[in-house]
Amino acid sequence: YDLIQAFTKEGDIVLDPMVGSGSTCVAAKILNRQYIGIDISQEYCDISIQRIRDLETSLPQKNPN
C-alpha cells in the first residue's frame, strides 16, 4: 500500500506479475490506480478476482453529479 502510494499517482498502472491473493491489486484499486495482475496459478487468479469483486461491492458508490 505505502509503496504504491509513494511511487505512483492516481490513474497510473500497477503491474503485479505474481498476483497471489491479489493484495497489490486491491491496494491499487483503493488508491485509484489501474492494475494488472498475473499468476501462473488459475486458483490464485480466481482468488484475486473474487477479492476485487468483494471490494467493489463494499466501496461507497461515487456520486455522478
PDB file of N, CA, C and O in Angstrom:
ATOM      1  N   TYR A   1       0.822  -1.180   0.000  1.00  0.00           N
ATOM      2  CA  TYR A   1       0.000   0.000   0.000  1.00  0.00           C
ATOM      3  C   TYR A   1       0.871   1.251   0.000  1.00  0.00           C
ATOM      4  O   TYR A   1       0.696   2.134  -0.840  1.00  0.00           O
ATOM      5  N   ASP A   2       1.804   1.327   0.936  1.00  0.00           N
ATOM      6  CA  ASP A   2       2.668   2.508   1.041  1.00  0.00           C
ATOM      7  C   ASP A   2       3.525   2.705  -0.206  1.00  0.00           C
ATOM      8  O   ASP A   2       3.697   3.834  -0.665  1.00  0.00           O
ATOM      9  N   LEU A   3       4.064   1.618  -0.759  1.00  0.00           N
ATOM     10  CA  LEU A   3       4.902   1.743  -1.954  1.00  0.00           C
ATOM     11  C   LEU A   3       4.091   2.197  -3.160  1.00  0.00           C
ATOM     12  O   LEU A   3       4.565   3.011  -3.953  1.00  0.00           O
ATOM     13  N   ILE A   4       2.894   1.689  -3.303  1.00  0.00           N
ATOM     14  CA  ILE A   4       2.049   2.110  -4.416  1.00  0.00           C
ATOM     15  C   ILE A   4       1.754   3.602  -4.290  1.00  0.00           C
ATOM     16  O   ILE A   4       1.823   4.340  -5.272  1.00  0.00           O
ATOM     17  N   GLN A   5       1.432   4.029  -3.099  1.00  0.00           N
ATOM     18  CA  GLN A   5       1.120   5.436  -2.874  1.00  0.00           C
ATOM     19  C   GLN A   5       2.354   6.320  -3.078  1.00  0.00           C
ATOM     20  O   GLN A   5       2.243   7.429  -3.600  1.00  0.00           O
ATOM     21  N   ALA A   6       3.522   5.833  -2.669  1.00  0.00           N
ATOM     22  CA  ALA A   6       4.740   6.641  -2.767  1.00  0.00           C
ATOM     23  C   ALA A   6       5.275   6.763  -4.190  1.00  0.00           C
ATOM     24  O   ALA A   6       5.825   7.802  -4.554  1.00  0.00           O
ATOM     25  N   PHE A   7       5.122   5.724  -4.994  1.00  0.00           N
ATOM     26  CA  PHE A   7       5.777   5.699  -6.302  1.00  0.00           C
ATOM     27  C   PHE A   7       4.848   5.795  -7.503  1.00  0.00           C
ATOM     28  O   PHE A   7       5.303   5.724  -8.645  1.00  0.00           O
ATOM     29  N   THR A   8       3.548   5.956  -7.258  1.00  0.00           N
ATOM     30  CA  THR A   8       2.598   6.109  -8.362  1.00  0.00           C
ATOM     31  C   THR A   8       1.633   7.232  -8.028  1.00  0.00           C
ATOM     32  O   THR A   8       1.535   7.680  -6.885  1.00  0.00           O
ATOM     33  N   LYS A   9       0.928   7.671  -9.051  1.00  0.00           N
ATOM     34  CA  LYS A   9      -0.115   8.660  -8.823  1.00  0.00           C
ATOM     35  C   LYS A   9      -1.438   8.095  -9.338  1.00  0.00           C
ATOM     36  O   LYS A   9      -1.451   7.093 -10.053  1.00  0.00           O
ATOM     37  N   GLU A  10      -2.540   8.733  -8.979  1.00  0.00           N
ATOM     38  CA  GLU A  10      -3.852   8.253  -9.412  1.00  0.00           C
ATOM     39  C   GLU A  10      -3.882   8.096 -10.921  1.00  0.00           C
ATOM     40  O   GLU A  10      -3.409   8.957 -11.662  1.00  0.00           O
ATOM     41  N   GLY A  11      -4.446   6.980 -11.361  1.00  0.00           N
ATOM     42  CA  GLY A  11      -4.548   6.693 -12.782  1.00  0.00           C
ATOM     43  C   GLY A  11      -3.390   5.904 -13.350  1.00  0.00           C
ATOM     44  O   GLY A  11      -3.510   5.346 -14.441  1.00  0.00           O
ATOM     45  N   ASP A  12      -2.258   5.838 -12.641  1.00  0.00           N
ATOM     46  CA  ASP A  12      -1.125   5.031 -13.101  1.00  0.00           C
ATOM     47  C   ASP A  12      -1.505   3.555 -13.118  1.00  0.00           C
ATOM     48  O   ASP A  12      -2.487   3.147 -12.498  1.00  0.00           O
ATOM     49  N   ILE A  13      -0.719   2.768 -13.831  1.00  0.00           N
ATOM     50  CA  ILE A  13      -0.933   1.323 -13.897  1.00  0.00           C
ATOM     51  C   ILE A  13       0.088   0.627 -13.008  1.00  0.00           C
ATOM     52  O   ILE A  13       1.288   0.888 -13.099  1.00  0.00           O
ATOM     53  N   VAL A  14      -0.402  -0.263 -12.146  1.00  0.00           N
ATOM     54  CA  VAL A  14       0.446  -1.064 -11.264  1.00  0.00           C
ATOM     55  C   VAL A  14       0.429  -2.497 -11.805  1.00  0.00           C
ATOM     56  O   VAL A  14      -0.637  -3.084 -11.986  1.00  0.00           O
ATOM     57  N   LEU A  15       1.611  -3.050 -12.061  1.00  0.00           N
ATOM     58  CA  LEU A  15       1.742  -4.417 -12.559  1.00  0.00           C
ATOM     59  C   LEU A  15       2.207  -5.325 -11.433  1.00  0.00           C
ATOM     60  O   LEU A  15       3.217  -5.054 -10.784  1.00  0.00           O
ATOM     61  N   ASP A  16       1.473  -6.396 -11.205  1.00  0.00           N
ATOM     62  CA  ASP A  16       1.870  -7.416 -10.233  1.00  0.00           C
ATOM     63  C   ASP A  16       2.007  -8.740 -10.978  1.00  0.00           C
ATOM     64  O   ASP A  16       1.007  -9.417 -11.215  1.00  0.00           O
ATOM     65  N   PRO A  17       3.242  -9.125 -11.356  1.00  0.00           N
ATOM     66  CA  PRO A  17       3.434 -10.323 -12.171  1.00  0.00           C
ATOM     67  C   PRO A  17       3.275 -11.641 -11.416  1.00  0.00           C
ATOM     68  O   PRO A  17       3.272 -12.706 -12.034  1.00  0.00           O
ATOM     69  N   MET A  18       3.146 -11.584 -10.109  1.00  0.00           N
ATOM     70  CA  MET A  18       2.889 -12.783  -9.298  1.00  0.00           C
ATOM     71  C   MET A  18       1.804 -12.408  -8.303  1.00  0.00           C
ATOM     72  O   MET A  18       2.073 -12.222  -7.116  1.00  0.00           O
ATOM     73  N   VAL A  19       0.576 -12.301  -8.796  1.00  0.00           N
ATOM     74  CA  VAL A  19      -0.517 -11.670  -8.069  1.00  0.00           C
ATOM     75  C   VAL A  19      -0.905 -12.379  -6.776  1.00  0.00           C
ATOM     76  O   VAL A  19      -1.389 -11.736  -5.845  1.00  0.00           O
ATOM     77  N   GLY A  20      -0.705 -13.666  -6.705  1.00  0.00           N
ATOM     78  CA  GLY A  20      -1.061 -14.382  -5.475  1.00  0.00           C
ATOM     79  C   GLY A  20      -2.504 -14.126  -5.106  1.00  0.00           C
ATOM     80  O   GLY A  20      -3.395 -14.337  -5.930  1.00  0.00           O
ATOM     81  N   SER A  21      -2.759 -13.676  -3.887  1.00  0.00           N
ATOM     82  CA  SER A  21      -4.135 -13.463  -3.437  1.00  0.00           C
ATOM     83  C   SER A  21      -4.692 -12.097  -3.816  1.00  0.00           C
ATOM     84  O   SER A  21      -5.837 -11.791  -3.485  1.00  0.00           O
ATOM     85  N   GLY A  22      -3.910 -11.269  -4.502  1.00  0.00           N
ATOM     86  CA  GLY A  22      -4.417 -10.019  -5.041  1.00  0.00           C
ATOM     87  C   GLY A  22      -4.254  -8.782  -4.177  1.00  0.00           C
ATOM     88  O   GLY A  22      -4.872  -7.754  -4.458  1.00  0.00           O
ATOM     89  N   SER A  23      -3.446  -8.853  -3.141  1.00  0.00           N
ATOM     90  CA  SER A  23      -3.308  -7.712  -2.230  1.00  0.00           C
ATOM     91  C   SER A  23      -2.840  -6.439  -2.939  1.00  0.00           C
ATOM     92  O   SER A  23      -3.326  -5.348  -2.641  1.00  0.00           O
ATOM     93  N   THR A  24      -1.909  -6.575  -3.867  1.00  0.00           N
ATOM     94  CA  THR A  24      -1.397  -5.405  -4.577  1.00  0.00           C
ATOM     95  C   THR A  24      -2.488  -4.796  -5.444  1.00  0.00           C
ATOM     96  O   THR A  24      -2.619  -3.573  -5.495  1.00  0.00           O
ATOM     97  N   CYS A  25      -3.260  -5.608  -6.115  1.00  0.00           N
ATOM     98  CA  CYS A  25      -4.350  -5.104  -6.962  1.00  0.00           C
ATOM     99  C   CYS A  25      -5.430  -4.441  -6.121  1.00  0.00           C
ATOM    100  O   CYS A  25      -5.979  -3.413  -6.517  1.00  0.00           O
ATOM    101  N   VAL A  26      -5.736  -5.009  -4.984  1.00  0.00           N
ATOM    102  CA  VAL A  26      -6.719  -4.416  -4.080  1.00  0.00           C
ATOM    103  C   VAL A  26      -6.230  -3.048  -3.609  1.00  0.00           C
ATOM    104  O   VAL A  26      -6.994  -2.084  -3.610  1.00  0.00           O
ATOM    105  N   ALA A  27      -4.973  -2.958  -3.208  1.00  0.00           N
ATOM    106  CA  ALA A  27      -4.418  -1.673  -2.773  1.00  0.00           C
ATOM    107  C   ALA A  27      -4.440  -0.662  -3.910  1.00  0.00           C
ATOM    108  O   ALA A  27      -4.774   0.504  -3.698  1.00  0.00           O
ATOM    109  N   ALA A  28      -4.089  -1.096  -5.112  1.00  0.00           N
ATOM    110  CA  ALA A  28      -4.113  -0.201  -6.270  1.00  0.00           C
ATOM    111  C   ALA A  28      -5.522   0.328  -6.509  1.00  0.00           C
ATOM    112  O   ALA A  28      -5.704   1.518  -6.766  1.00  0.00           O
ATOM    113  N   LYS A  29      -6.500  -0.531  -6.427  1.00  0.00           N
ATOM    114  CA  LYS A  29      -7.890  -0.111  -6.639  1.00  0.00           C
ATOM    115  C   LYS A  29      -8.322   0.895  -5.583  1.00  0.00           C
ATOM    116  O   LYS A  29      -8.945   1.906  -5.906  1.00  0.00           O
ATOM    117  N   ILE A  30      -7.999   0.626  -4.335  1.00  0.00           N
ATOM    118  CA  ILE A  30      -8.340   1.550  -3.251  1.00  0.00           C
ATOM    119  C   ILE A  30      -7.710   2.916  -3.487  1.00  0.00           C
ATOM    120  O   ILE A  30      -8.314   3.944  -3.182  1.00  0.00           O
ATOM    121  N   LEU A  31      -6.490   2.925  -4.031  1.00  0.00           N
ATOM    122  CA  LEU A  31      -5.760   4.172  -4.267  1.00  0.00           C
ATOM    123  C   LEU A  31      -6.038   4.788  -5.647  1.00  0.00           C
ATOM    124  O   LEU A  31      -5.336   5.704  -6.074  1.00  0.00           O
ATOM    125  N   ASN A  32      -7.054   4.285  -6.331  1.00  0.00           N
ATOM    126  CA  ASN A  32      -7.459   4.802  -7.650  1.00  0.00           C
ATOM    127  C   ASN A  32      -6.373   4.664  -8.707  1.00  0.00           C
ATOM    128  O   ASN A  32      -6.154   5.574  -9.506  1.00  0.00           O
ATOM    129  N   ARG A  33      -5.699   3.526  -8.707  1.00  0.00           N
ATOM    130  CA  ARG A  33      -4.742   3.180  -9.752  1.00  0.00           C
ATOM    131  C   ARG A  33      -5.345   2.076 -10.608  1.00  0.00           C
ATOM    132  O   ARG A  33      -6.193   1.312 -10.146  1.00  0.00           O
ATOM    133  N   GLN A  34      -4.907   2.000 -11.844  1.00  0.00           N
ATOM    134  CA  GLN A  34      -5.237   0.865 -12.694  1.00  0.00           C
ATOM    135  C   GLN A  34      -4.324  -0.276 -12.243  1.00  0.00           C
ATOM    136  O   GLN A  34      -3.312  -0.023 -11.589  1.00  0.00           O
ATOM    137  N   TYR A  35      -4.651  -1.506 -12.571  1.00  0.00           N
ATOM    138  CA  TYR A  35      -3.804  -2.620 -12.136  1.00  0.00           C
ATOM    139  C   TYR A  35      -3.890  -3.766 -13.121  1.00  0.00           C
ATOM    140  O   TYR A  35      -4.898  -3.961 -13.801  1.00  0.00           O
ATOM    141  N   ILE A  36      -2.799  -4.520 -13.178  1.00  0.00           N
ATOM    142  CA  ILE A  36      -2.727  -5.747 -13.954  1.00  0.00           C
ATOM    143  C   ILE A  36      -2.120  -6.792 -13.030  1.00  0.00           C
ATOM    144  O   ILE A  36      -1.027  -6.596 -12.499  1.00  0.00           O
ATOM    145  N   GLY A  37      -2.818  -7.888 -12.839  1.00  0.00           N
ATOM    146  CA  GLY A  37      -2.311  -8.978 -12.013  1.00  0.00           C
ATOM    147  C   GLY A  37      -2.174 -10.240 -12.849  1.00  0.00           C
ATOM    148  O   GLY A  37      -3.088 -10.606 -13.589  1.00  0.00           O
ATOM    149  N   ILE A  38      -1.037 -10.902 -12.729  1.00  0.00           N
ATOM    150  CA  ILE A  38      -0.739 -12.114 -13.499  1.00  0.00           C
ATOM    151  C   ILE A  38      -0.269 -13.192 -12.529  1.00  0.00           C
ATOM    152  O   ILE A  38       0.473 -12.909 -11.589  1.00  0.00           O
ATOM    153  N   ASP A  39      -0.699 -14.412 -12.757  1.00  0.00           N
ATOM    154  CA  ASP A  39      -0.195 -15.529 -11.965  1.00  0.00           C
ATOM    155  C   ASP A  39      -0.278 -16.801 -12.789  1.00  0.00           C
ATOM    156  O   ASP A  39      -1.178 -16.951 -13.616  1.00  0.00           O
ATOM    157  N   ILE A  40       0.643 -17.705 -12.570  1.00  0.00           N
ATOM    158  CA  ILE A  40       0.652 -18.990 -13.274  1.00  0.00           C
ATOM    159  C   ILE A  40      -0.468 -19.899 -12.769  1.00  0.00           C
ATOM    160  O   ILE A  40      -0.904 -20.811 -13.472  1.00  0.00           O
ATOM    161  N   SER A  41      -0.927 -19.641 -11.550  1.00  0.00           N
ATOM    162  CA  SER A  41      -1.939 -20.487 -10.926  1.00  0.00           C
ATOM    163  C   SER A  41      -3.342 -19.919 -11.167  1.00  0.00           C
ATOM    164  O   SER A  41      -3.638 -18.794 -10.766  1.00  0.00           O
ATOM    165  N   GLN A  42      -4.186 -20.692 -11.814  1.00  0.00           N
ATOM    166  CA  GLN A  42      -5.577 -20.270 -12.015  1.00  0.00           C
ATOM    167  C   GLN A  42      -6.278 -20.082 -10.676  1.00  0.00           C
ATOM    168  O   GLN A  42      -7.114 -19.191 -10.528  1.00  0.00           O
ATOM    169  N   GLU A  43      -5.937 -20.920  -9.702  1.00  0.00           N
ATOM    170  CA  GLU A  43      -6.550 -20.813  -8.379  1.00  0.00           C
ATOM    171  C   GLU A  43      -6.292 -19.435  -7.764  1.00  0.00           C
ATOM    172  O   GLU A  43      -7.209 -18.810  -7.232  1.00  0.00           O
ATOM    173  N   TYR A  44      -5.050 -18.966  -7.838  1.00  0.00           N
ATOM    174  CA  TYR A  44      -4.738 -17.647  -7.290  1.00  0.00           C
ATOM    175  C   TYR A  44      -5.388 -16.535  -8.101  1.00  0.00           C
ATOM    176  O   TYR A  44      -5.810 -15.530  -7.528  1.00  0.00           O
ATOM    177  N   CYS A  45      -5.479 -16.686  -9.408  1.00  0.00           N
ATOM    178  CA  CYS A  45      -6.188 -15.694 -10.227  1.00  0.00           C
ATOM    179  C   CYS A  45      -7.642 -15.599  -9.793  1.00  0.00           C
ATOM    180  O   CYS A  45      -8.184 -14.501  -9.666  1.00  0.00           O
ATOM    181  N   ASP A  46      -8.273 -16.738  -9.568  1.00  0.00           N
ATOM    182  CA  ASP A  46      -9.665 -16.756  -9.130  1.00  0.00           C
ATOM    183  C   ASP A  46      -9.833 -16.087  -7.766  1.00  0.00           C
ATOM    184  O   ASP A  46     -10.789 -15.342  -7.553  1.00  0.00           O
ATOM    185  N   ILE A  47      -8.910 -16.350  -6.850  1.00  0.00           N
ATOM    186  CA  ILE A  47      -8.950 -15.722  -5.528  1.00  0.00           C
ATOM    187  C   ILE A  47      -8.827 -14.211  -5.664  1.00  0.00           C
ATOM    188  O   ILE A  47      -9.560 -13.466  -5.015  1.00  0.00           O
ATOM    189  N   SER A  48      -7.905 -13.756  -6.504  1.00  0.00           N
ATOM    190  CA  SER A  48      -7.706 -12.318  -6.715  1.00  0.00           C
ATOM    191  C   SER A  48      -8.944 -11.664  -7.292  1.00  0.00           C
ATOM    192  O   SER A  48      -9.367 -10.602  -6.835  1.00  0.00           O
ATOM    193  N   ILE A  49      -9.517 -12.294  -8.286  1.00  0.00           N
ATOM    194  CA  ILE A  49     -10.725 -11.755  -8.915  1.00  0.00           C
ATOM    195  C   ILE A  49     -11.840 -11.630  -7.884  1.00  0.00           C
ATOM    196  O   ILE A  49     -12.540 -10.618  -7.850  1.00  0.00           O
ATOM    197  N   GLN A  50     -12.010 -12.638  -7.050  1.00  0.00           N
ATOM    198  CA  GLN A  50     -13.062 -12.586  -6.036  1.00  0.00           C
ATOM    199  C   GLN A  50     -12.796 -11.486  -5.019  1.00  0.00           C
ATOM    200  O   GLN A  50     -13.730 -10.799  -4.605  1.00  0.00           O
ATOM    201  N   ARG A  51     -11.551 -11.302  -4.607  1.00  0.00           N
ATOM    202  CA  ARG A  51     -11.226 -10.237  -3.647  1.00  0.00           C
ATOM    203  C   ARG A  51     -11.549  -8.865  -4.233  1.00  0.00           C
ATOM    204  O   ARG A  51     -12.073  -7.996  -3.535  1.00  0.00           O
ATOM    205  N   ILE A  52     -11.238  -8.673  -5.510  1.00  0.00           N
ATOM    206  CA  ILE A  52     -11.529  -7.389  -6.153  1.00  0.00           C
ATOM    207  C   ILE A  52     -13.038  -7.190  -6.269  1.00  0.00           C
ATOM    208  O   ILE A  52     -13.536  -6.093  -6.019  1.00  0.00           O
ATOM    209  N   ARG A  53     -13.760  -8.225  -6.640  1.00  0.00           N
ATOM    210  CA  ARG A  53     -15.229  -8.128  -6.715  1.00  0.00           C
ATOM    211  C   ARG A  53     -15.825  -7.807  -5.342  1.00  0.00           C
ATOM    212  O   ARG A  53     -16.734  -6.984  -5.230  1.00  0.00           O
ATOM    213  N   ASP A  54     -15.310  -8.457  -4.308  1.00  0.00           N
ATOM    214  CA  ASP A  54     -15.791  -8.184  -2.955  1.00  0.00           C
ATOM    215  C   ASP A  54     -15.521  -6.733  -2.567  1.00  0.00           C
ATOM    216  O   ASP A  54     -16.356  -6.083  -1.939  1.00  0.00           O
ATOM    217  N   LEU A  55     -14.359  -6.240  -2.944  1.00  0.00           N
ATOM    218  CA  LEU A  55     -14.007  -4.850  -2.651  1.00  0.00           C
ATOM    219  C   LEU A  55     -14.952  -3.899  -3.379  1.00  0.00           C
ATOM    220  O   LEU A  55     -15.428  -2.927  -2.793  1.00  0.00           O
ATOM    221  N   GLU A  56     -15.224  -4.174  -4.645  1.00  0.00           N
ATOM    222  CA  GLU A  56     -16.102  -3.306  -5.435  1.00  0.00           C
ATOM    223  C   GLU A  56     -17.492  -3.198  -4.821  1.00  0.00           C
ATOM    224  O   GLU A  56     -18.106  -2.132  -4.869  1.00  0.00           O
ATOM    225  N   THR A  57     -17.991  -4.273  -4.252  1.00  0.00           N
ATOM    226  CA  THR A  57     -19.327  -4.229  -3.656  1.00  0.00           C
ATOM    227  C   THR A  57     -19.322  -3.542  -2.294  1.00  0.00           C
ATOM    228  O   THR A  57     -20.373  -3.123  -1.810  1.00  0.00           O
ATOM    229  N   SER A  58     -18.151  -3.423  -1.673  1.00  0.00           N
ATOM    230  CA  SER A  58     -18.092  -2.796  -0.351  1.00  0.00           C
ATOM    231  C   SER A  58     -17.721  -1.320  -0.410  1.00  0.00           C
ATOM    232  O   SER A  58     -17.908  -0.609   0.577  1.00  0.00           O
ATOM    233  N   LEU A  59     -17.195  -0.830  -1.551  1.00  0.00           N
ATOM    234  CA  LEU A  59     -16.824   0.570  -1.671  1.00  0.00           C
ATOM    235  C   LEU A  59     -18.082   1.428  -1.814  1.00  0.00           C
ATOM    236  O   LEU A  59     -19.048   1.016  -2.456  1.00  0.00           O
ATOM    237  N   PRO A  60     -18.066   2.629  -1.211  1.00  0.00           N
ATOM    238  CA  PRO A  60     -19.213   3.521  -1.404  1.00  0.00           C
ATOM    239  C   PRO A  60     -19.319   3.928  -2.878  1.00  0.00           C
ATOM    240  O   PRO A  60     -18.307   4.123  -3.551  1.00  0.00           O
ATOM    241  N   GLN A  61     -20.537   4.051  -3.359  1.00  0.00           N
ATOM    242  CA  GLN A  61     -20.755   4.434  -4.742  1.00  0.00           C
ATOM    243  C   GLN A  61     -20.450   5.919  -4.917  1.00  0.00           C
ATOM    244  O   GLN A  61     -20.812   6.737  -4.071  1.00  0.00           O
ATOM    245  N   LYS A  62     -19.782   6.265  -6.024  1.00  0.00           N
ATOM    246  CA  LYS A  62     -19.457   7.663  -6.310  1.00  0.00           C
ATOM    247  C   LYS A  62     -20.698   8.376  -6.820  1.00  0.00           C
ATOM    248  O   LYS A  62     -21.477   7.815  -7.591  1.00  0.00           O
ATOM    249  N   ASN A  63     -20.871   9.594  -6.392  1.00  0.00           N
ATOM    250  CA  ASN A  63     -21.993  10.416  -6.836  1.00  0.00           C
ATOM    251  C   ASN A  63     -21.706  10.909  -8.250  1.00  0.00           C
ATOM    252  O   ASN A  63     -20.682  11.558  -8.464  1.00  0.00           O
ATOM    253  N   PRO A  64     -22.578  10.623  -9.230  1.00  0.00           N
ATOM    254  CA  PRO A  64     -22.300  11.011 -10.606  1.00  0.00           C
ATOM    255  C   PRO A  64     -22.375  12.514 -10.839  1.00  0.00           C
ATOM    256  O   PRO A  64     -21.952  12.982 -11.897  1.00  0.00           O
ATOM    257  N   ASN A  65     -22.896  13.286  -9.890  1.00  0.00           N
ATOM    258  CA  ASN A  65     -23.014  14.743 -10.079  1.00  0.00           C
ATOM    259  C   ASN A  65     -21.748  15.438  -9.752  1.00  0.00           C
ATOM    260  O   ASN A  65     -21.671  16.663  -9.856  1.00  0.00           O
TER     261      ASN A  65
END
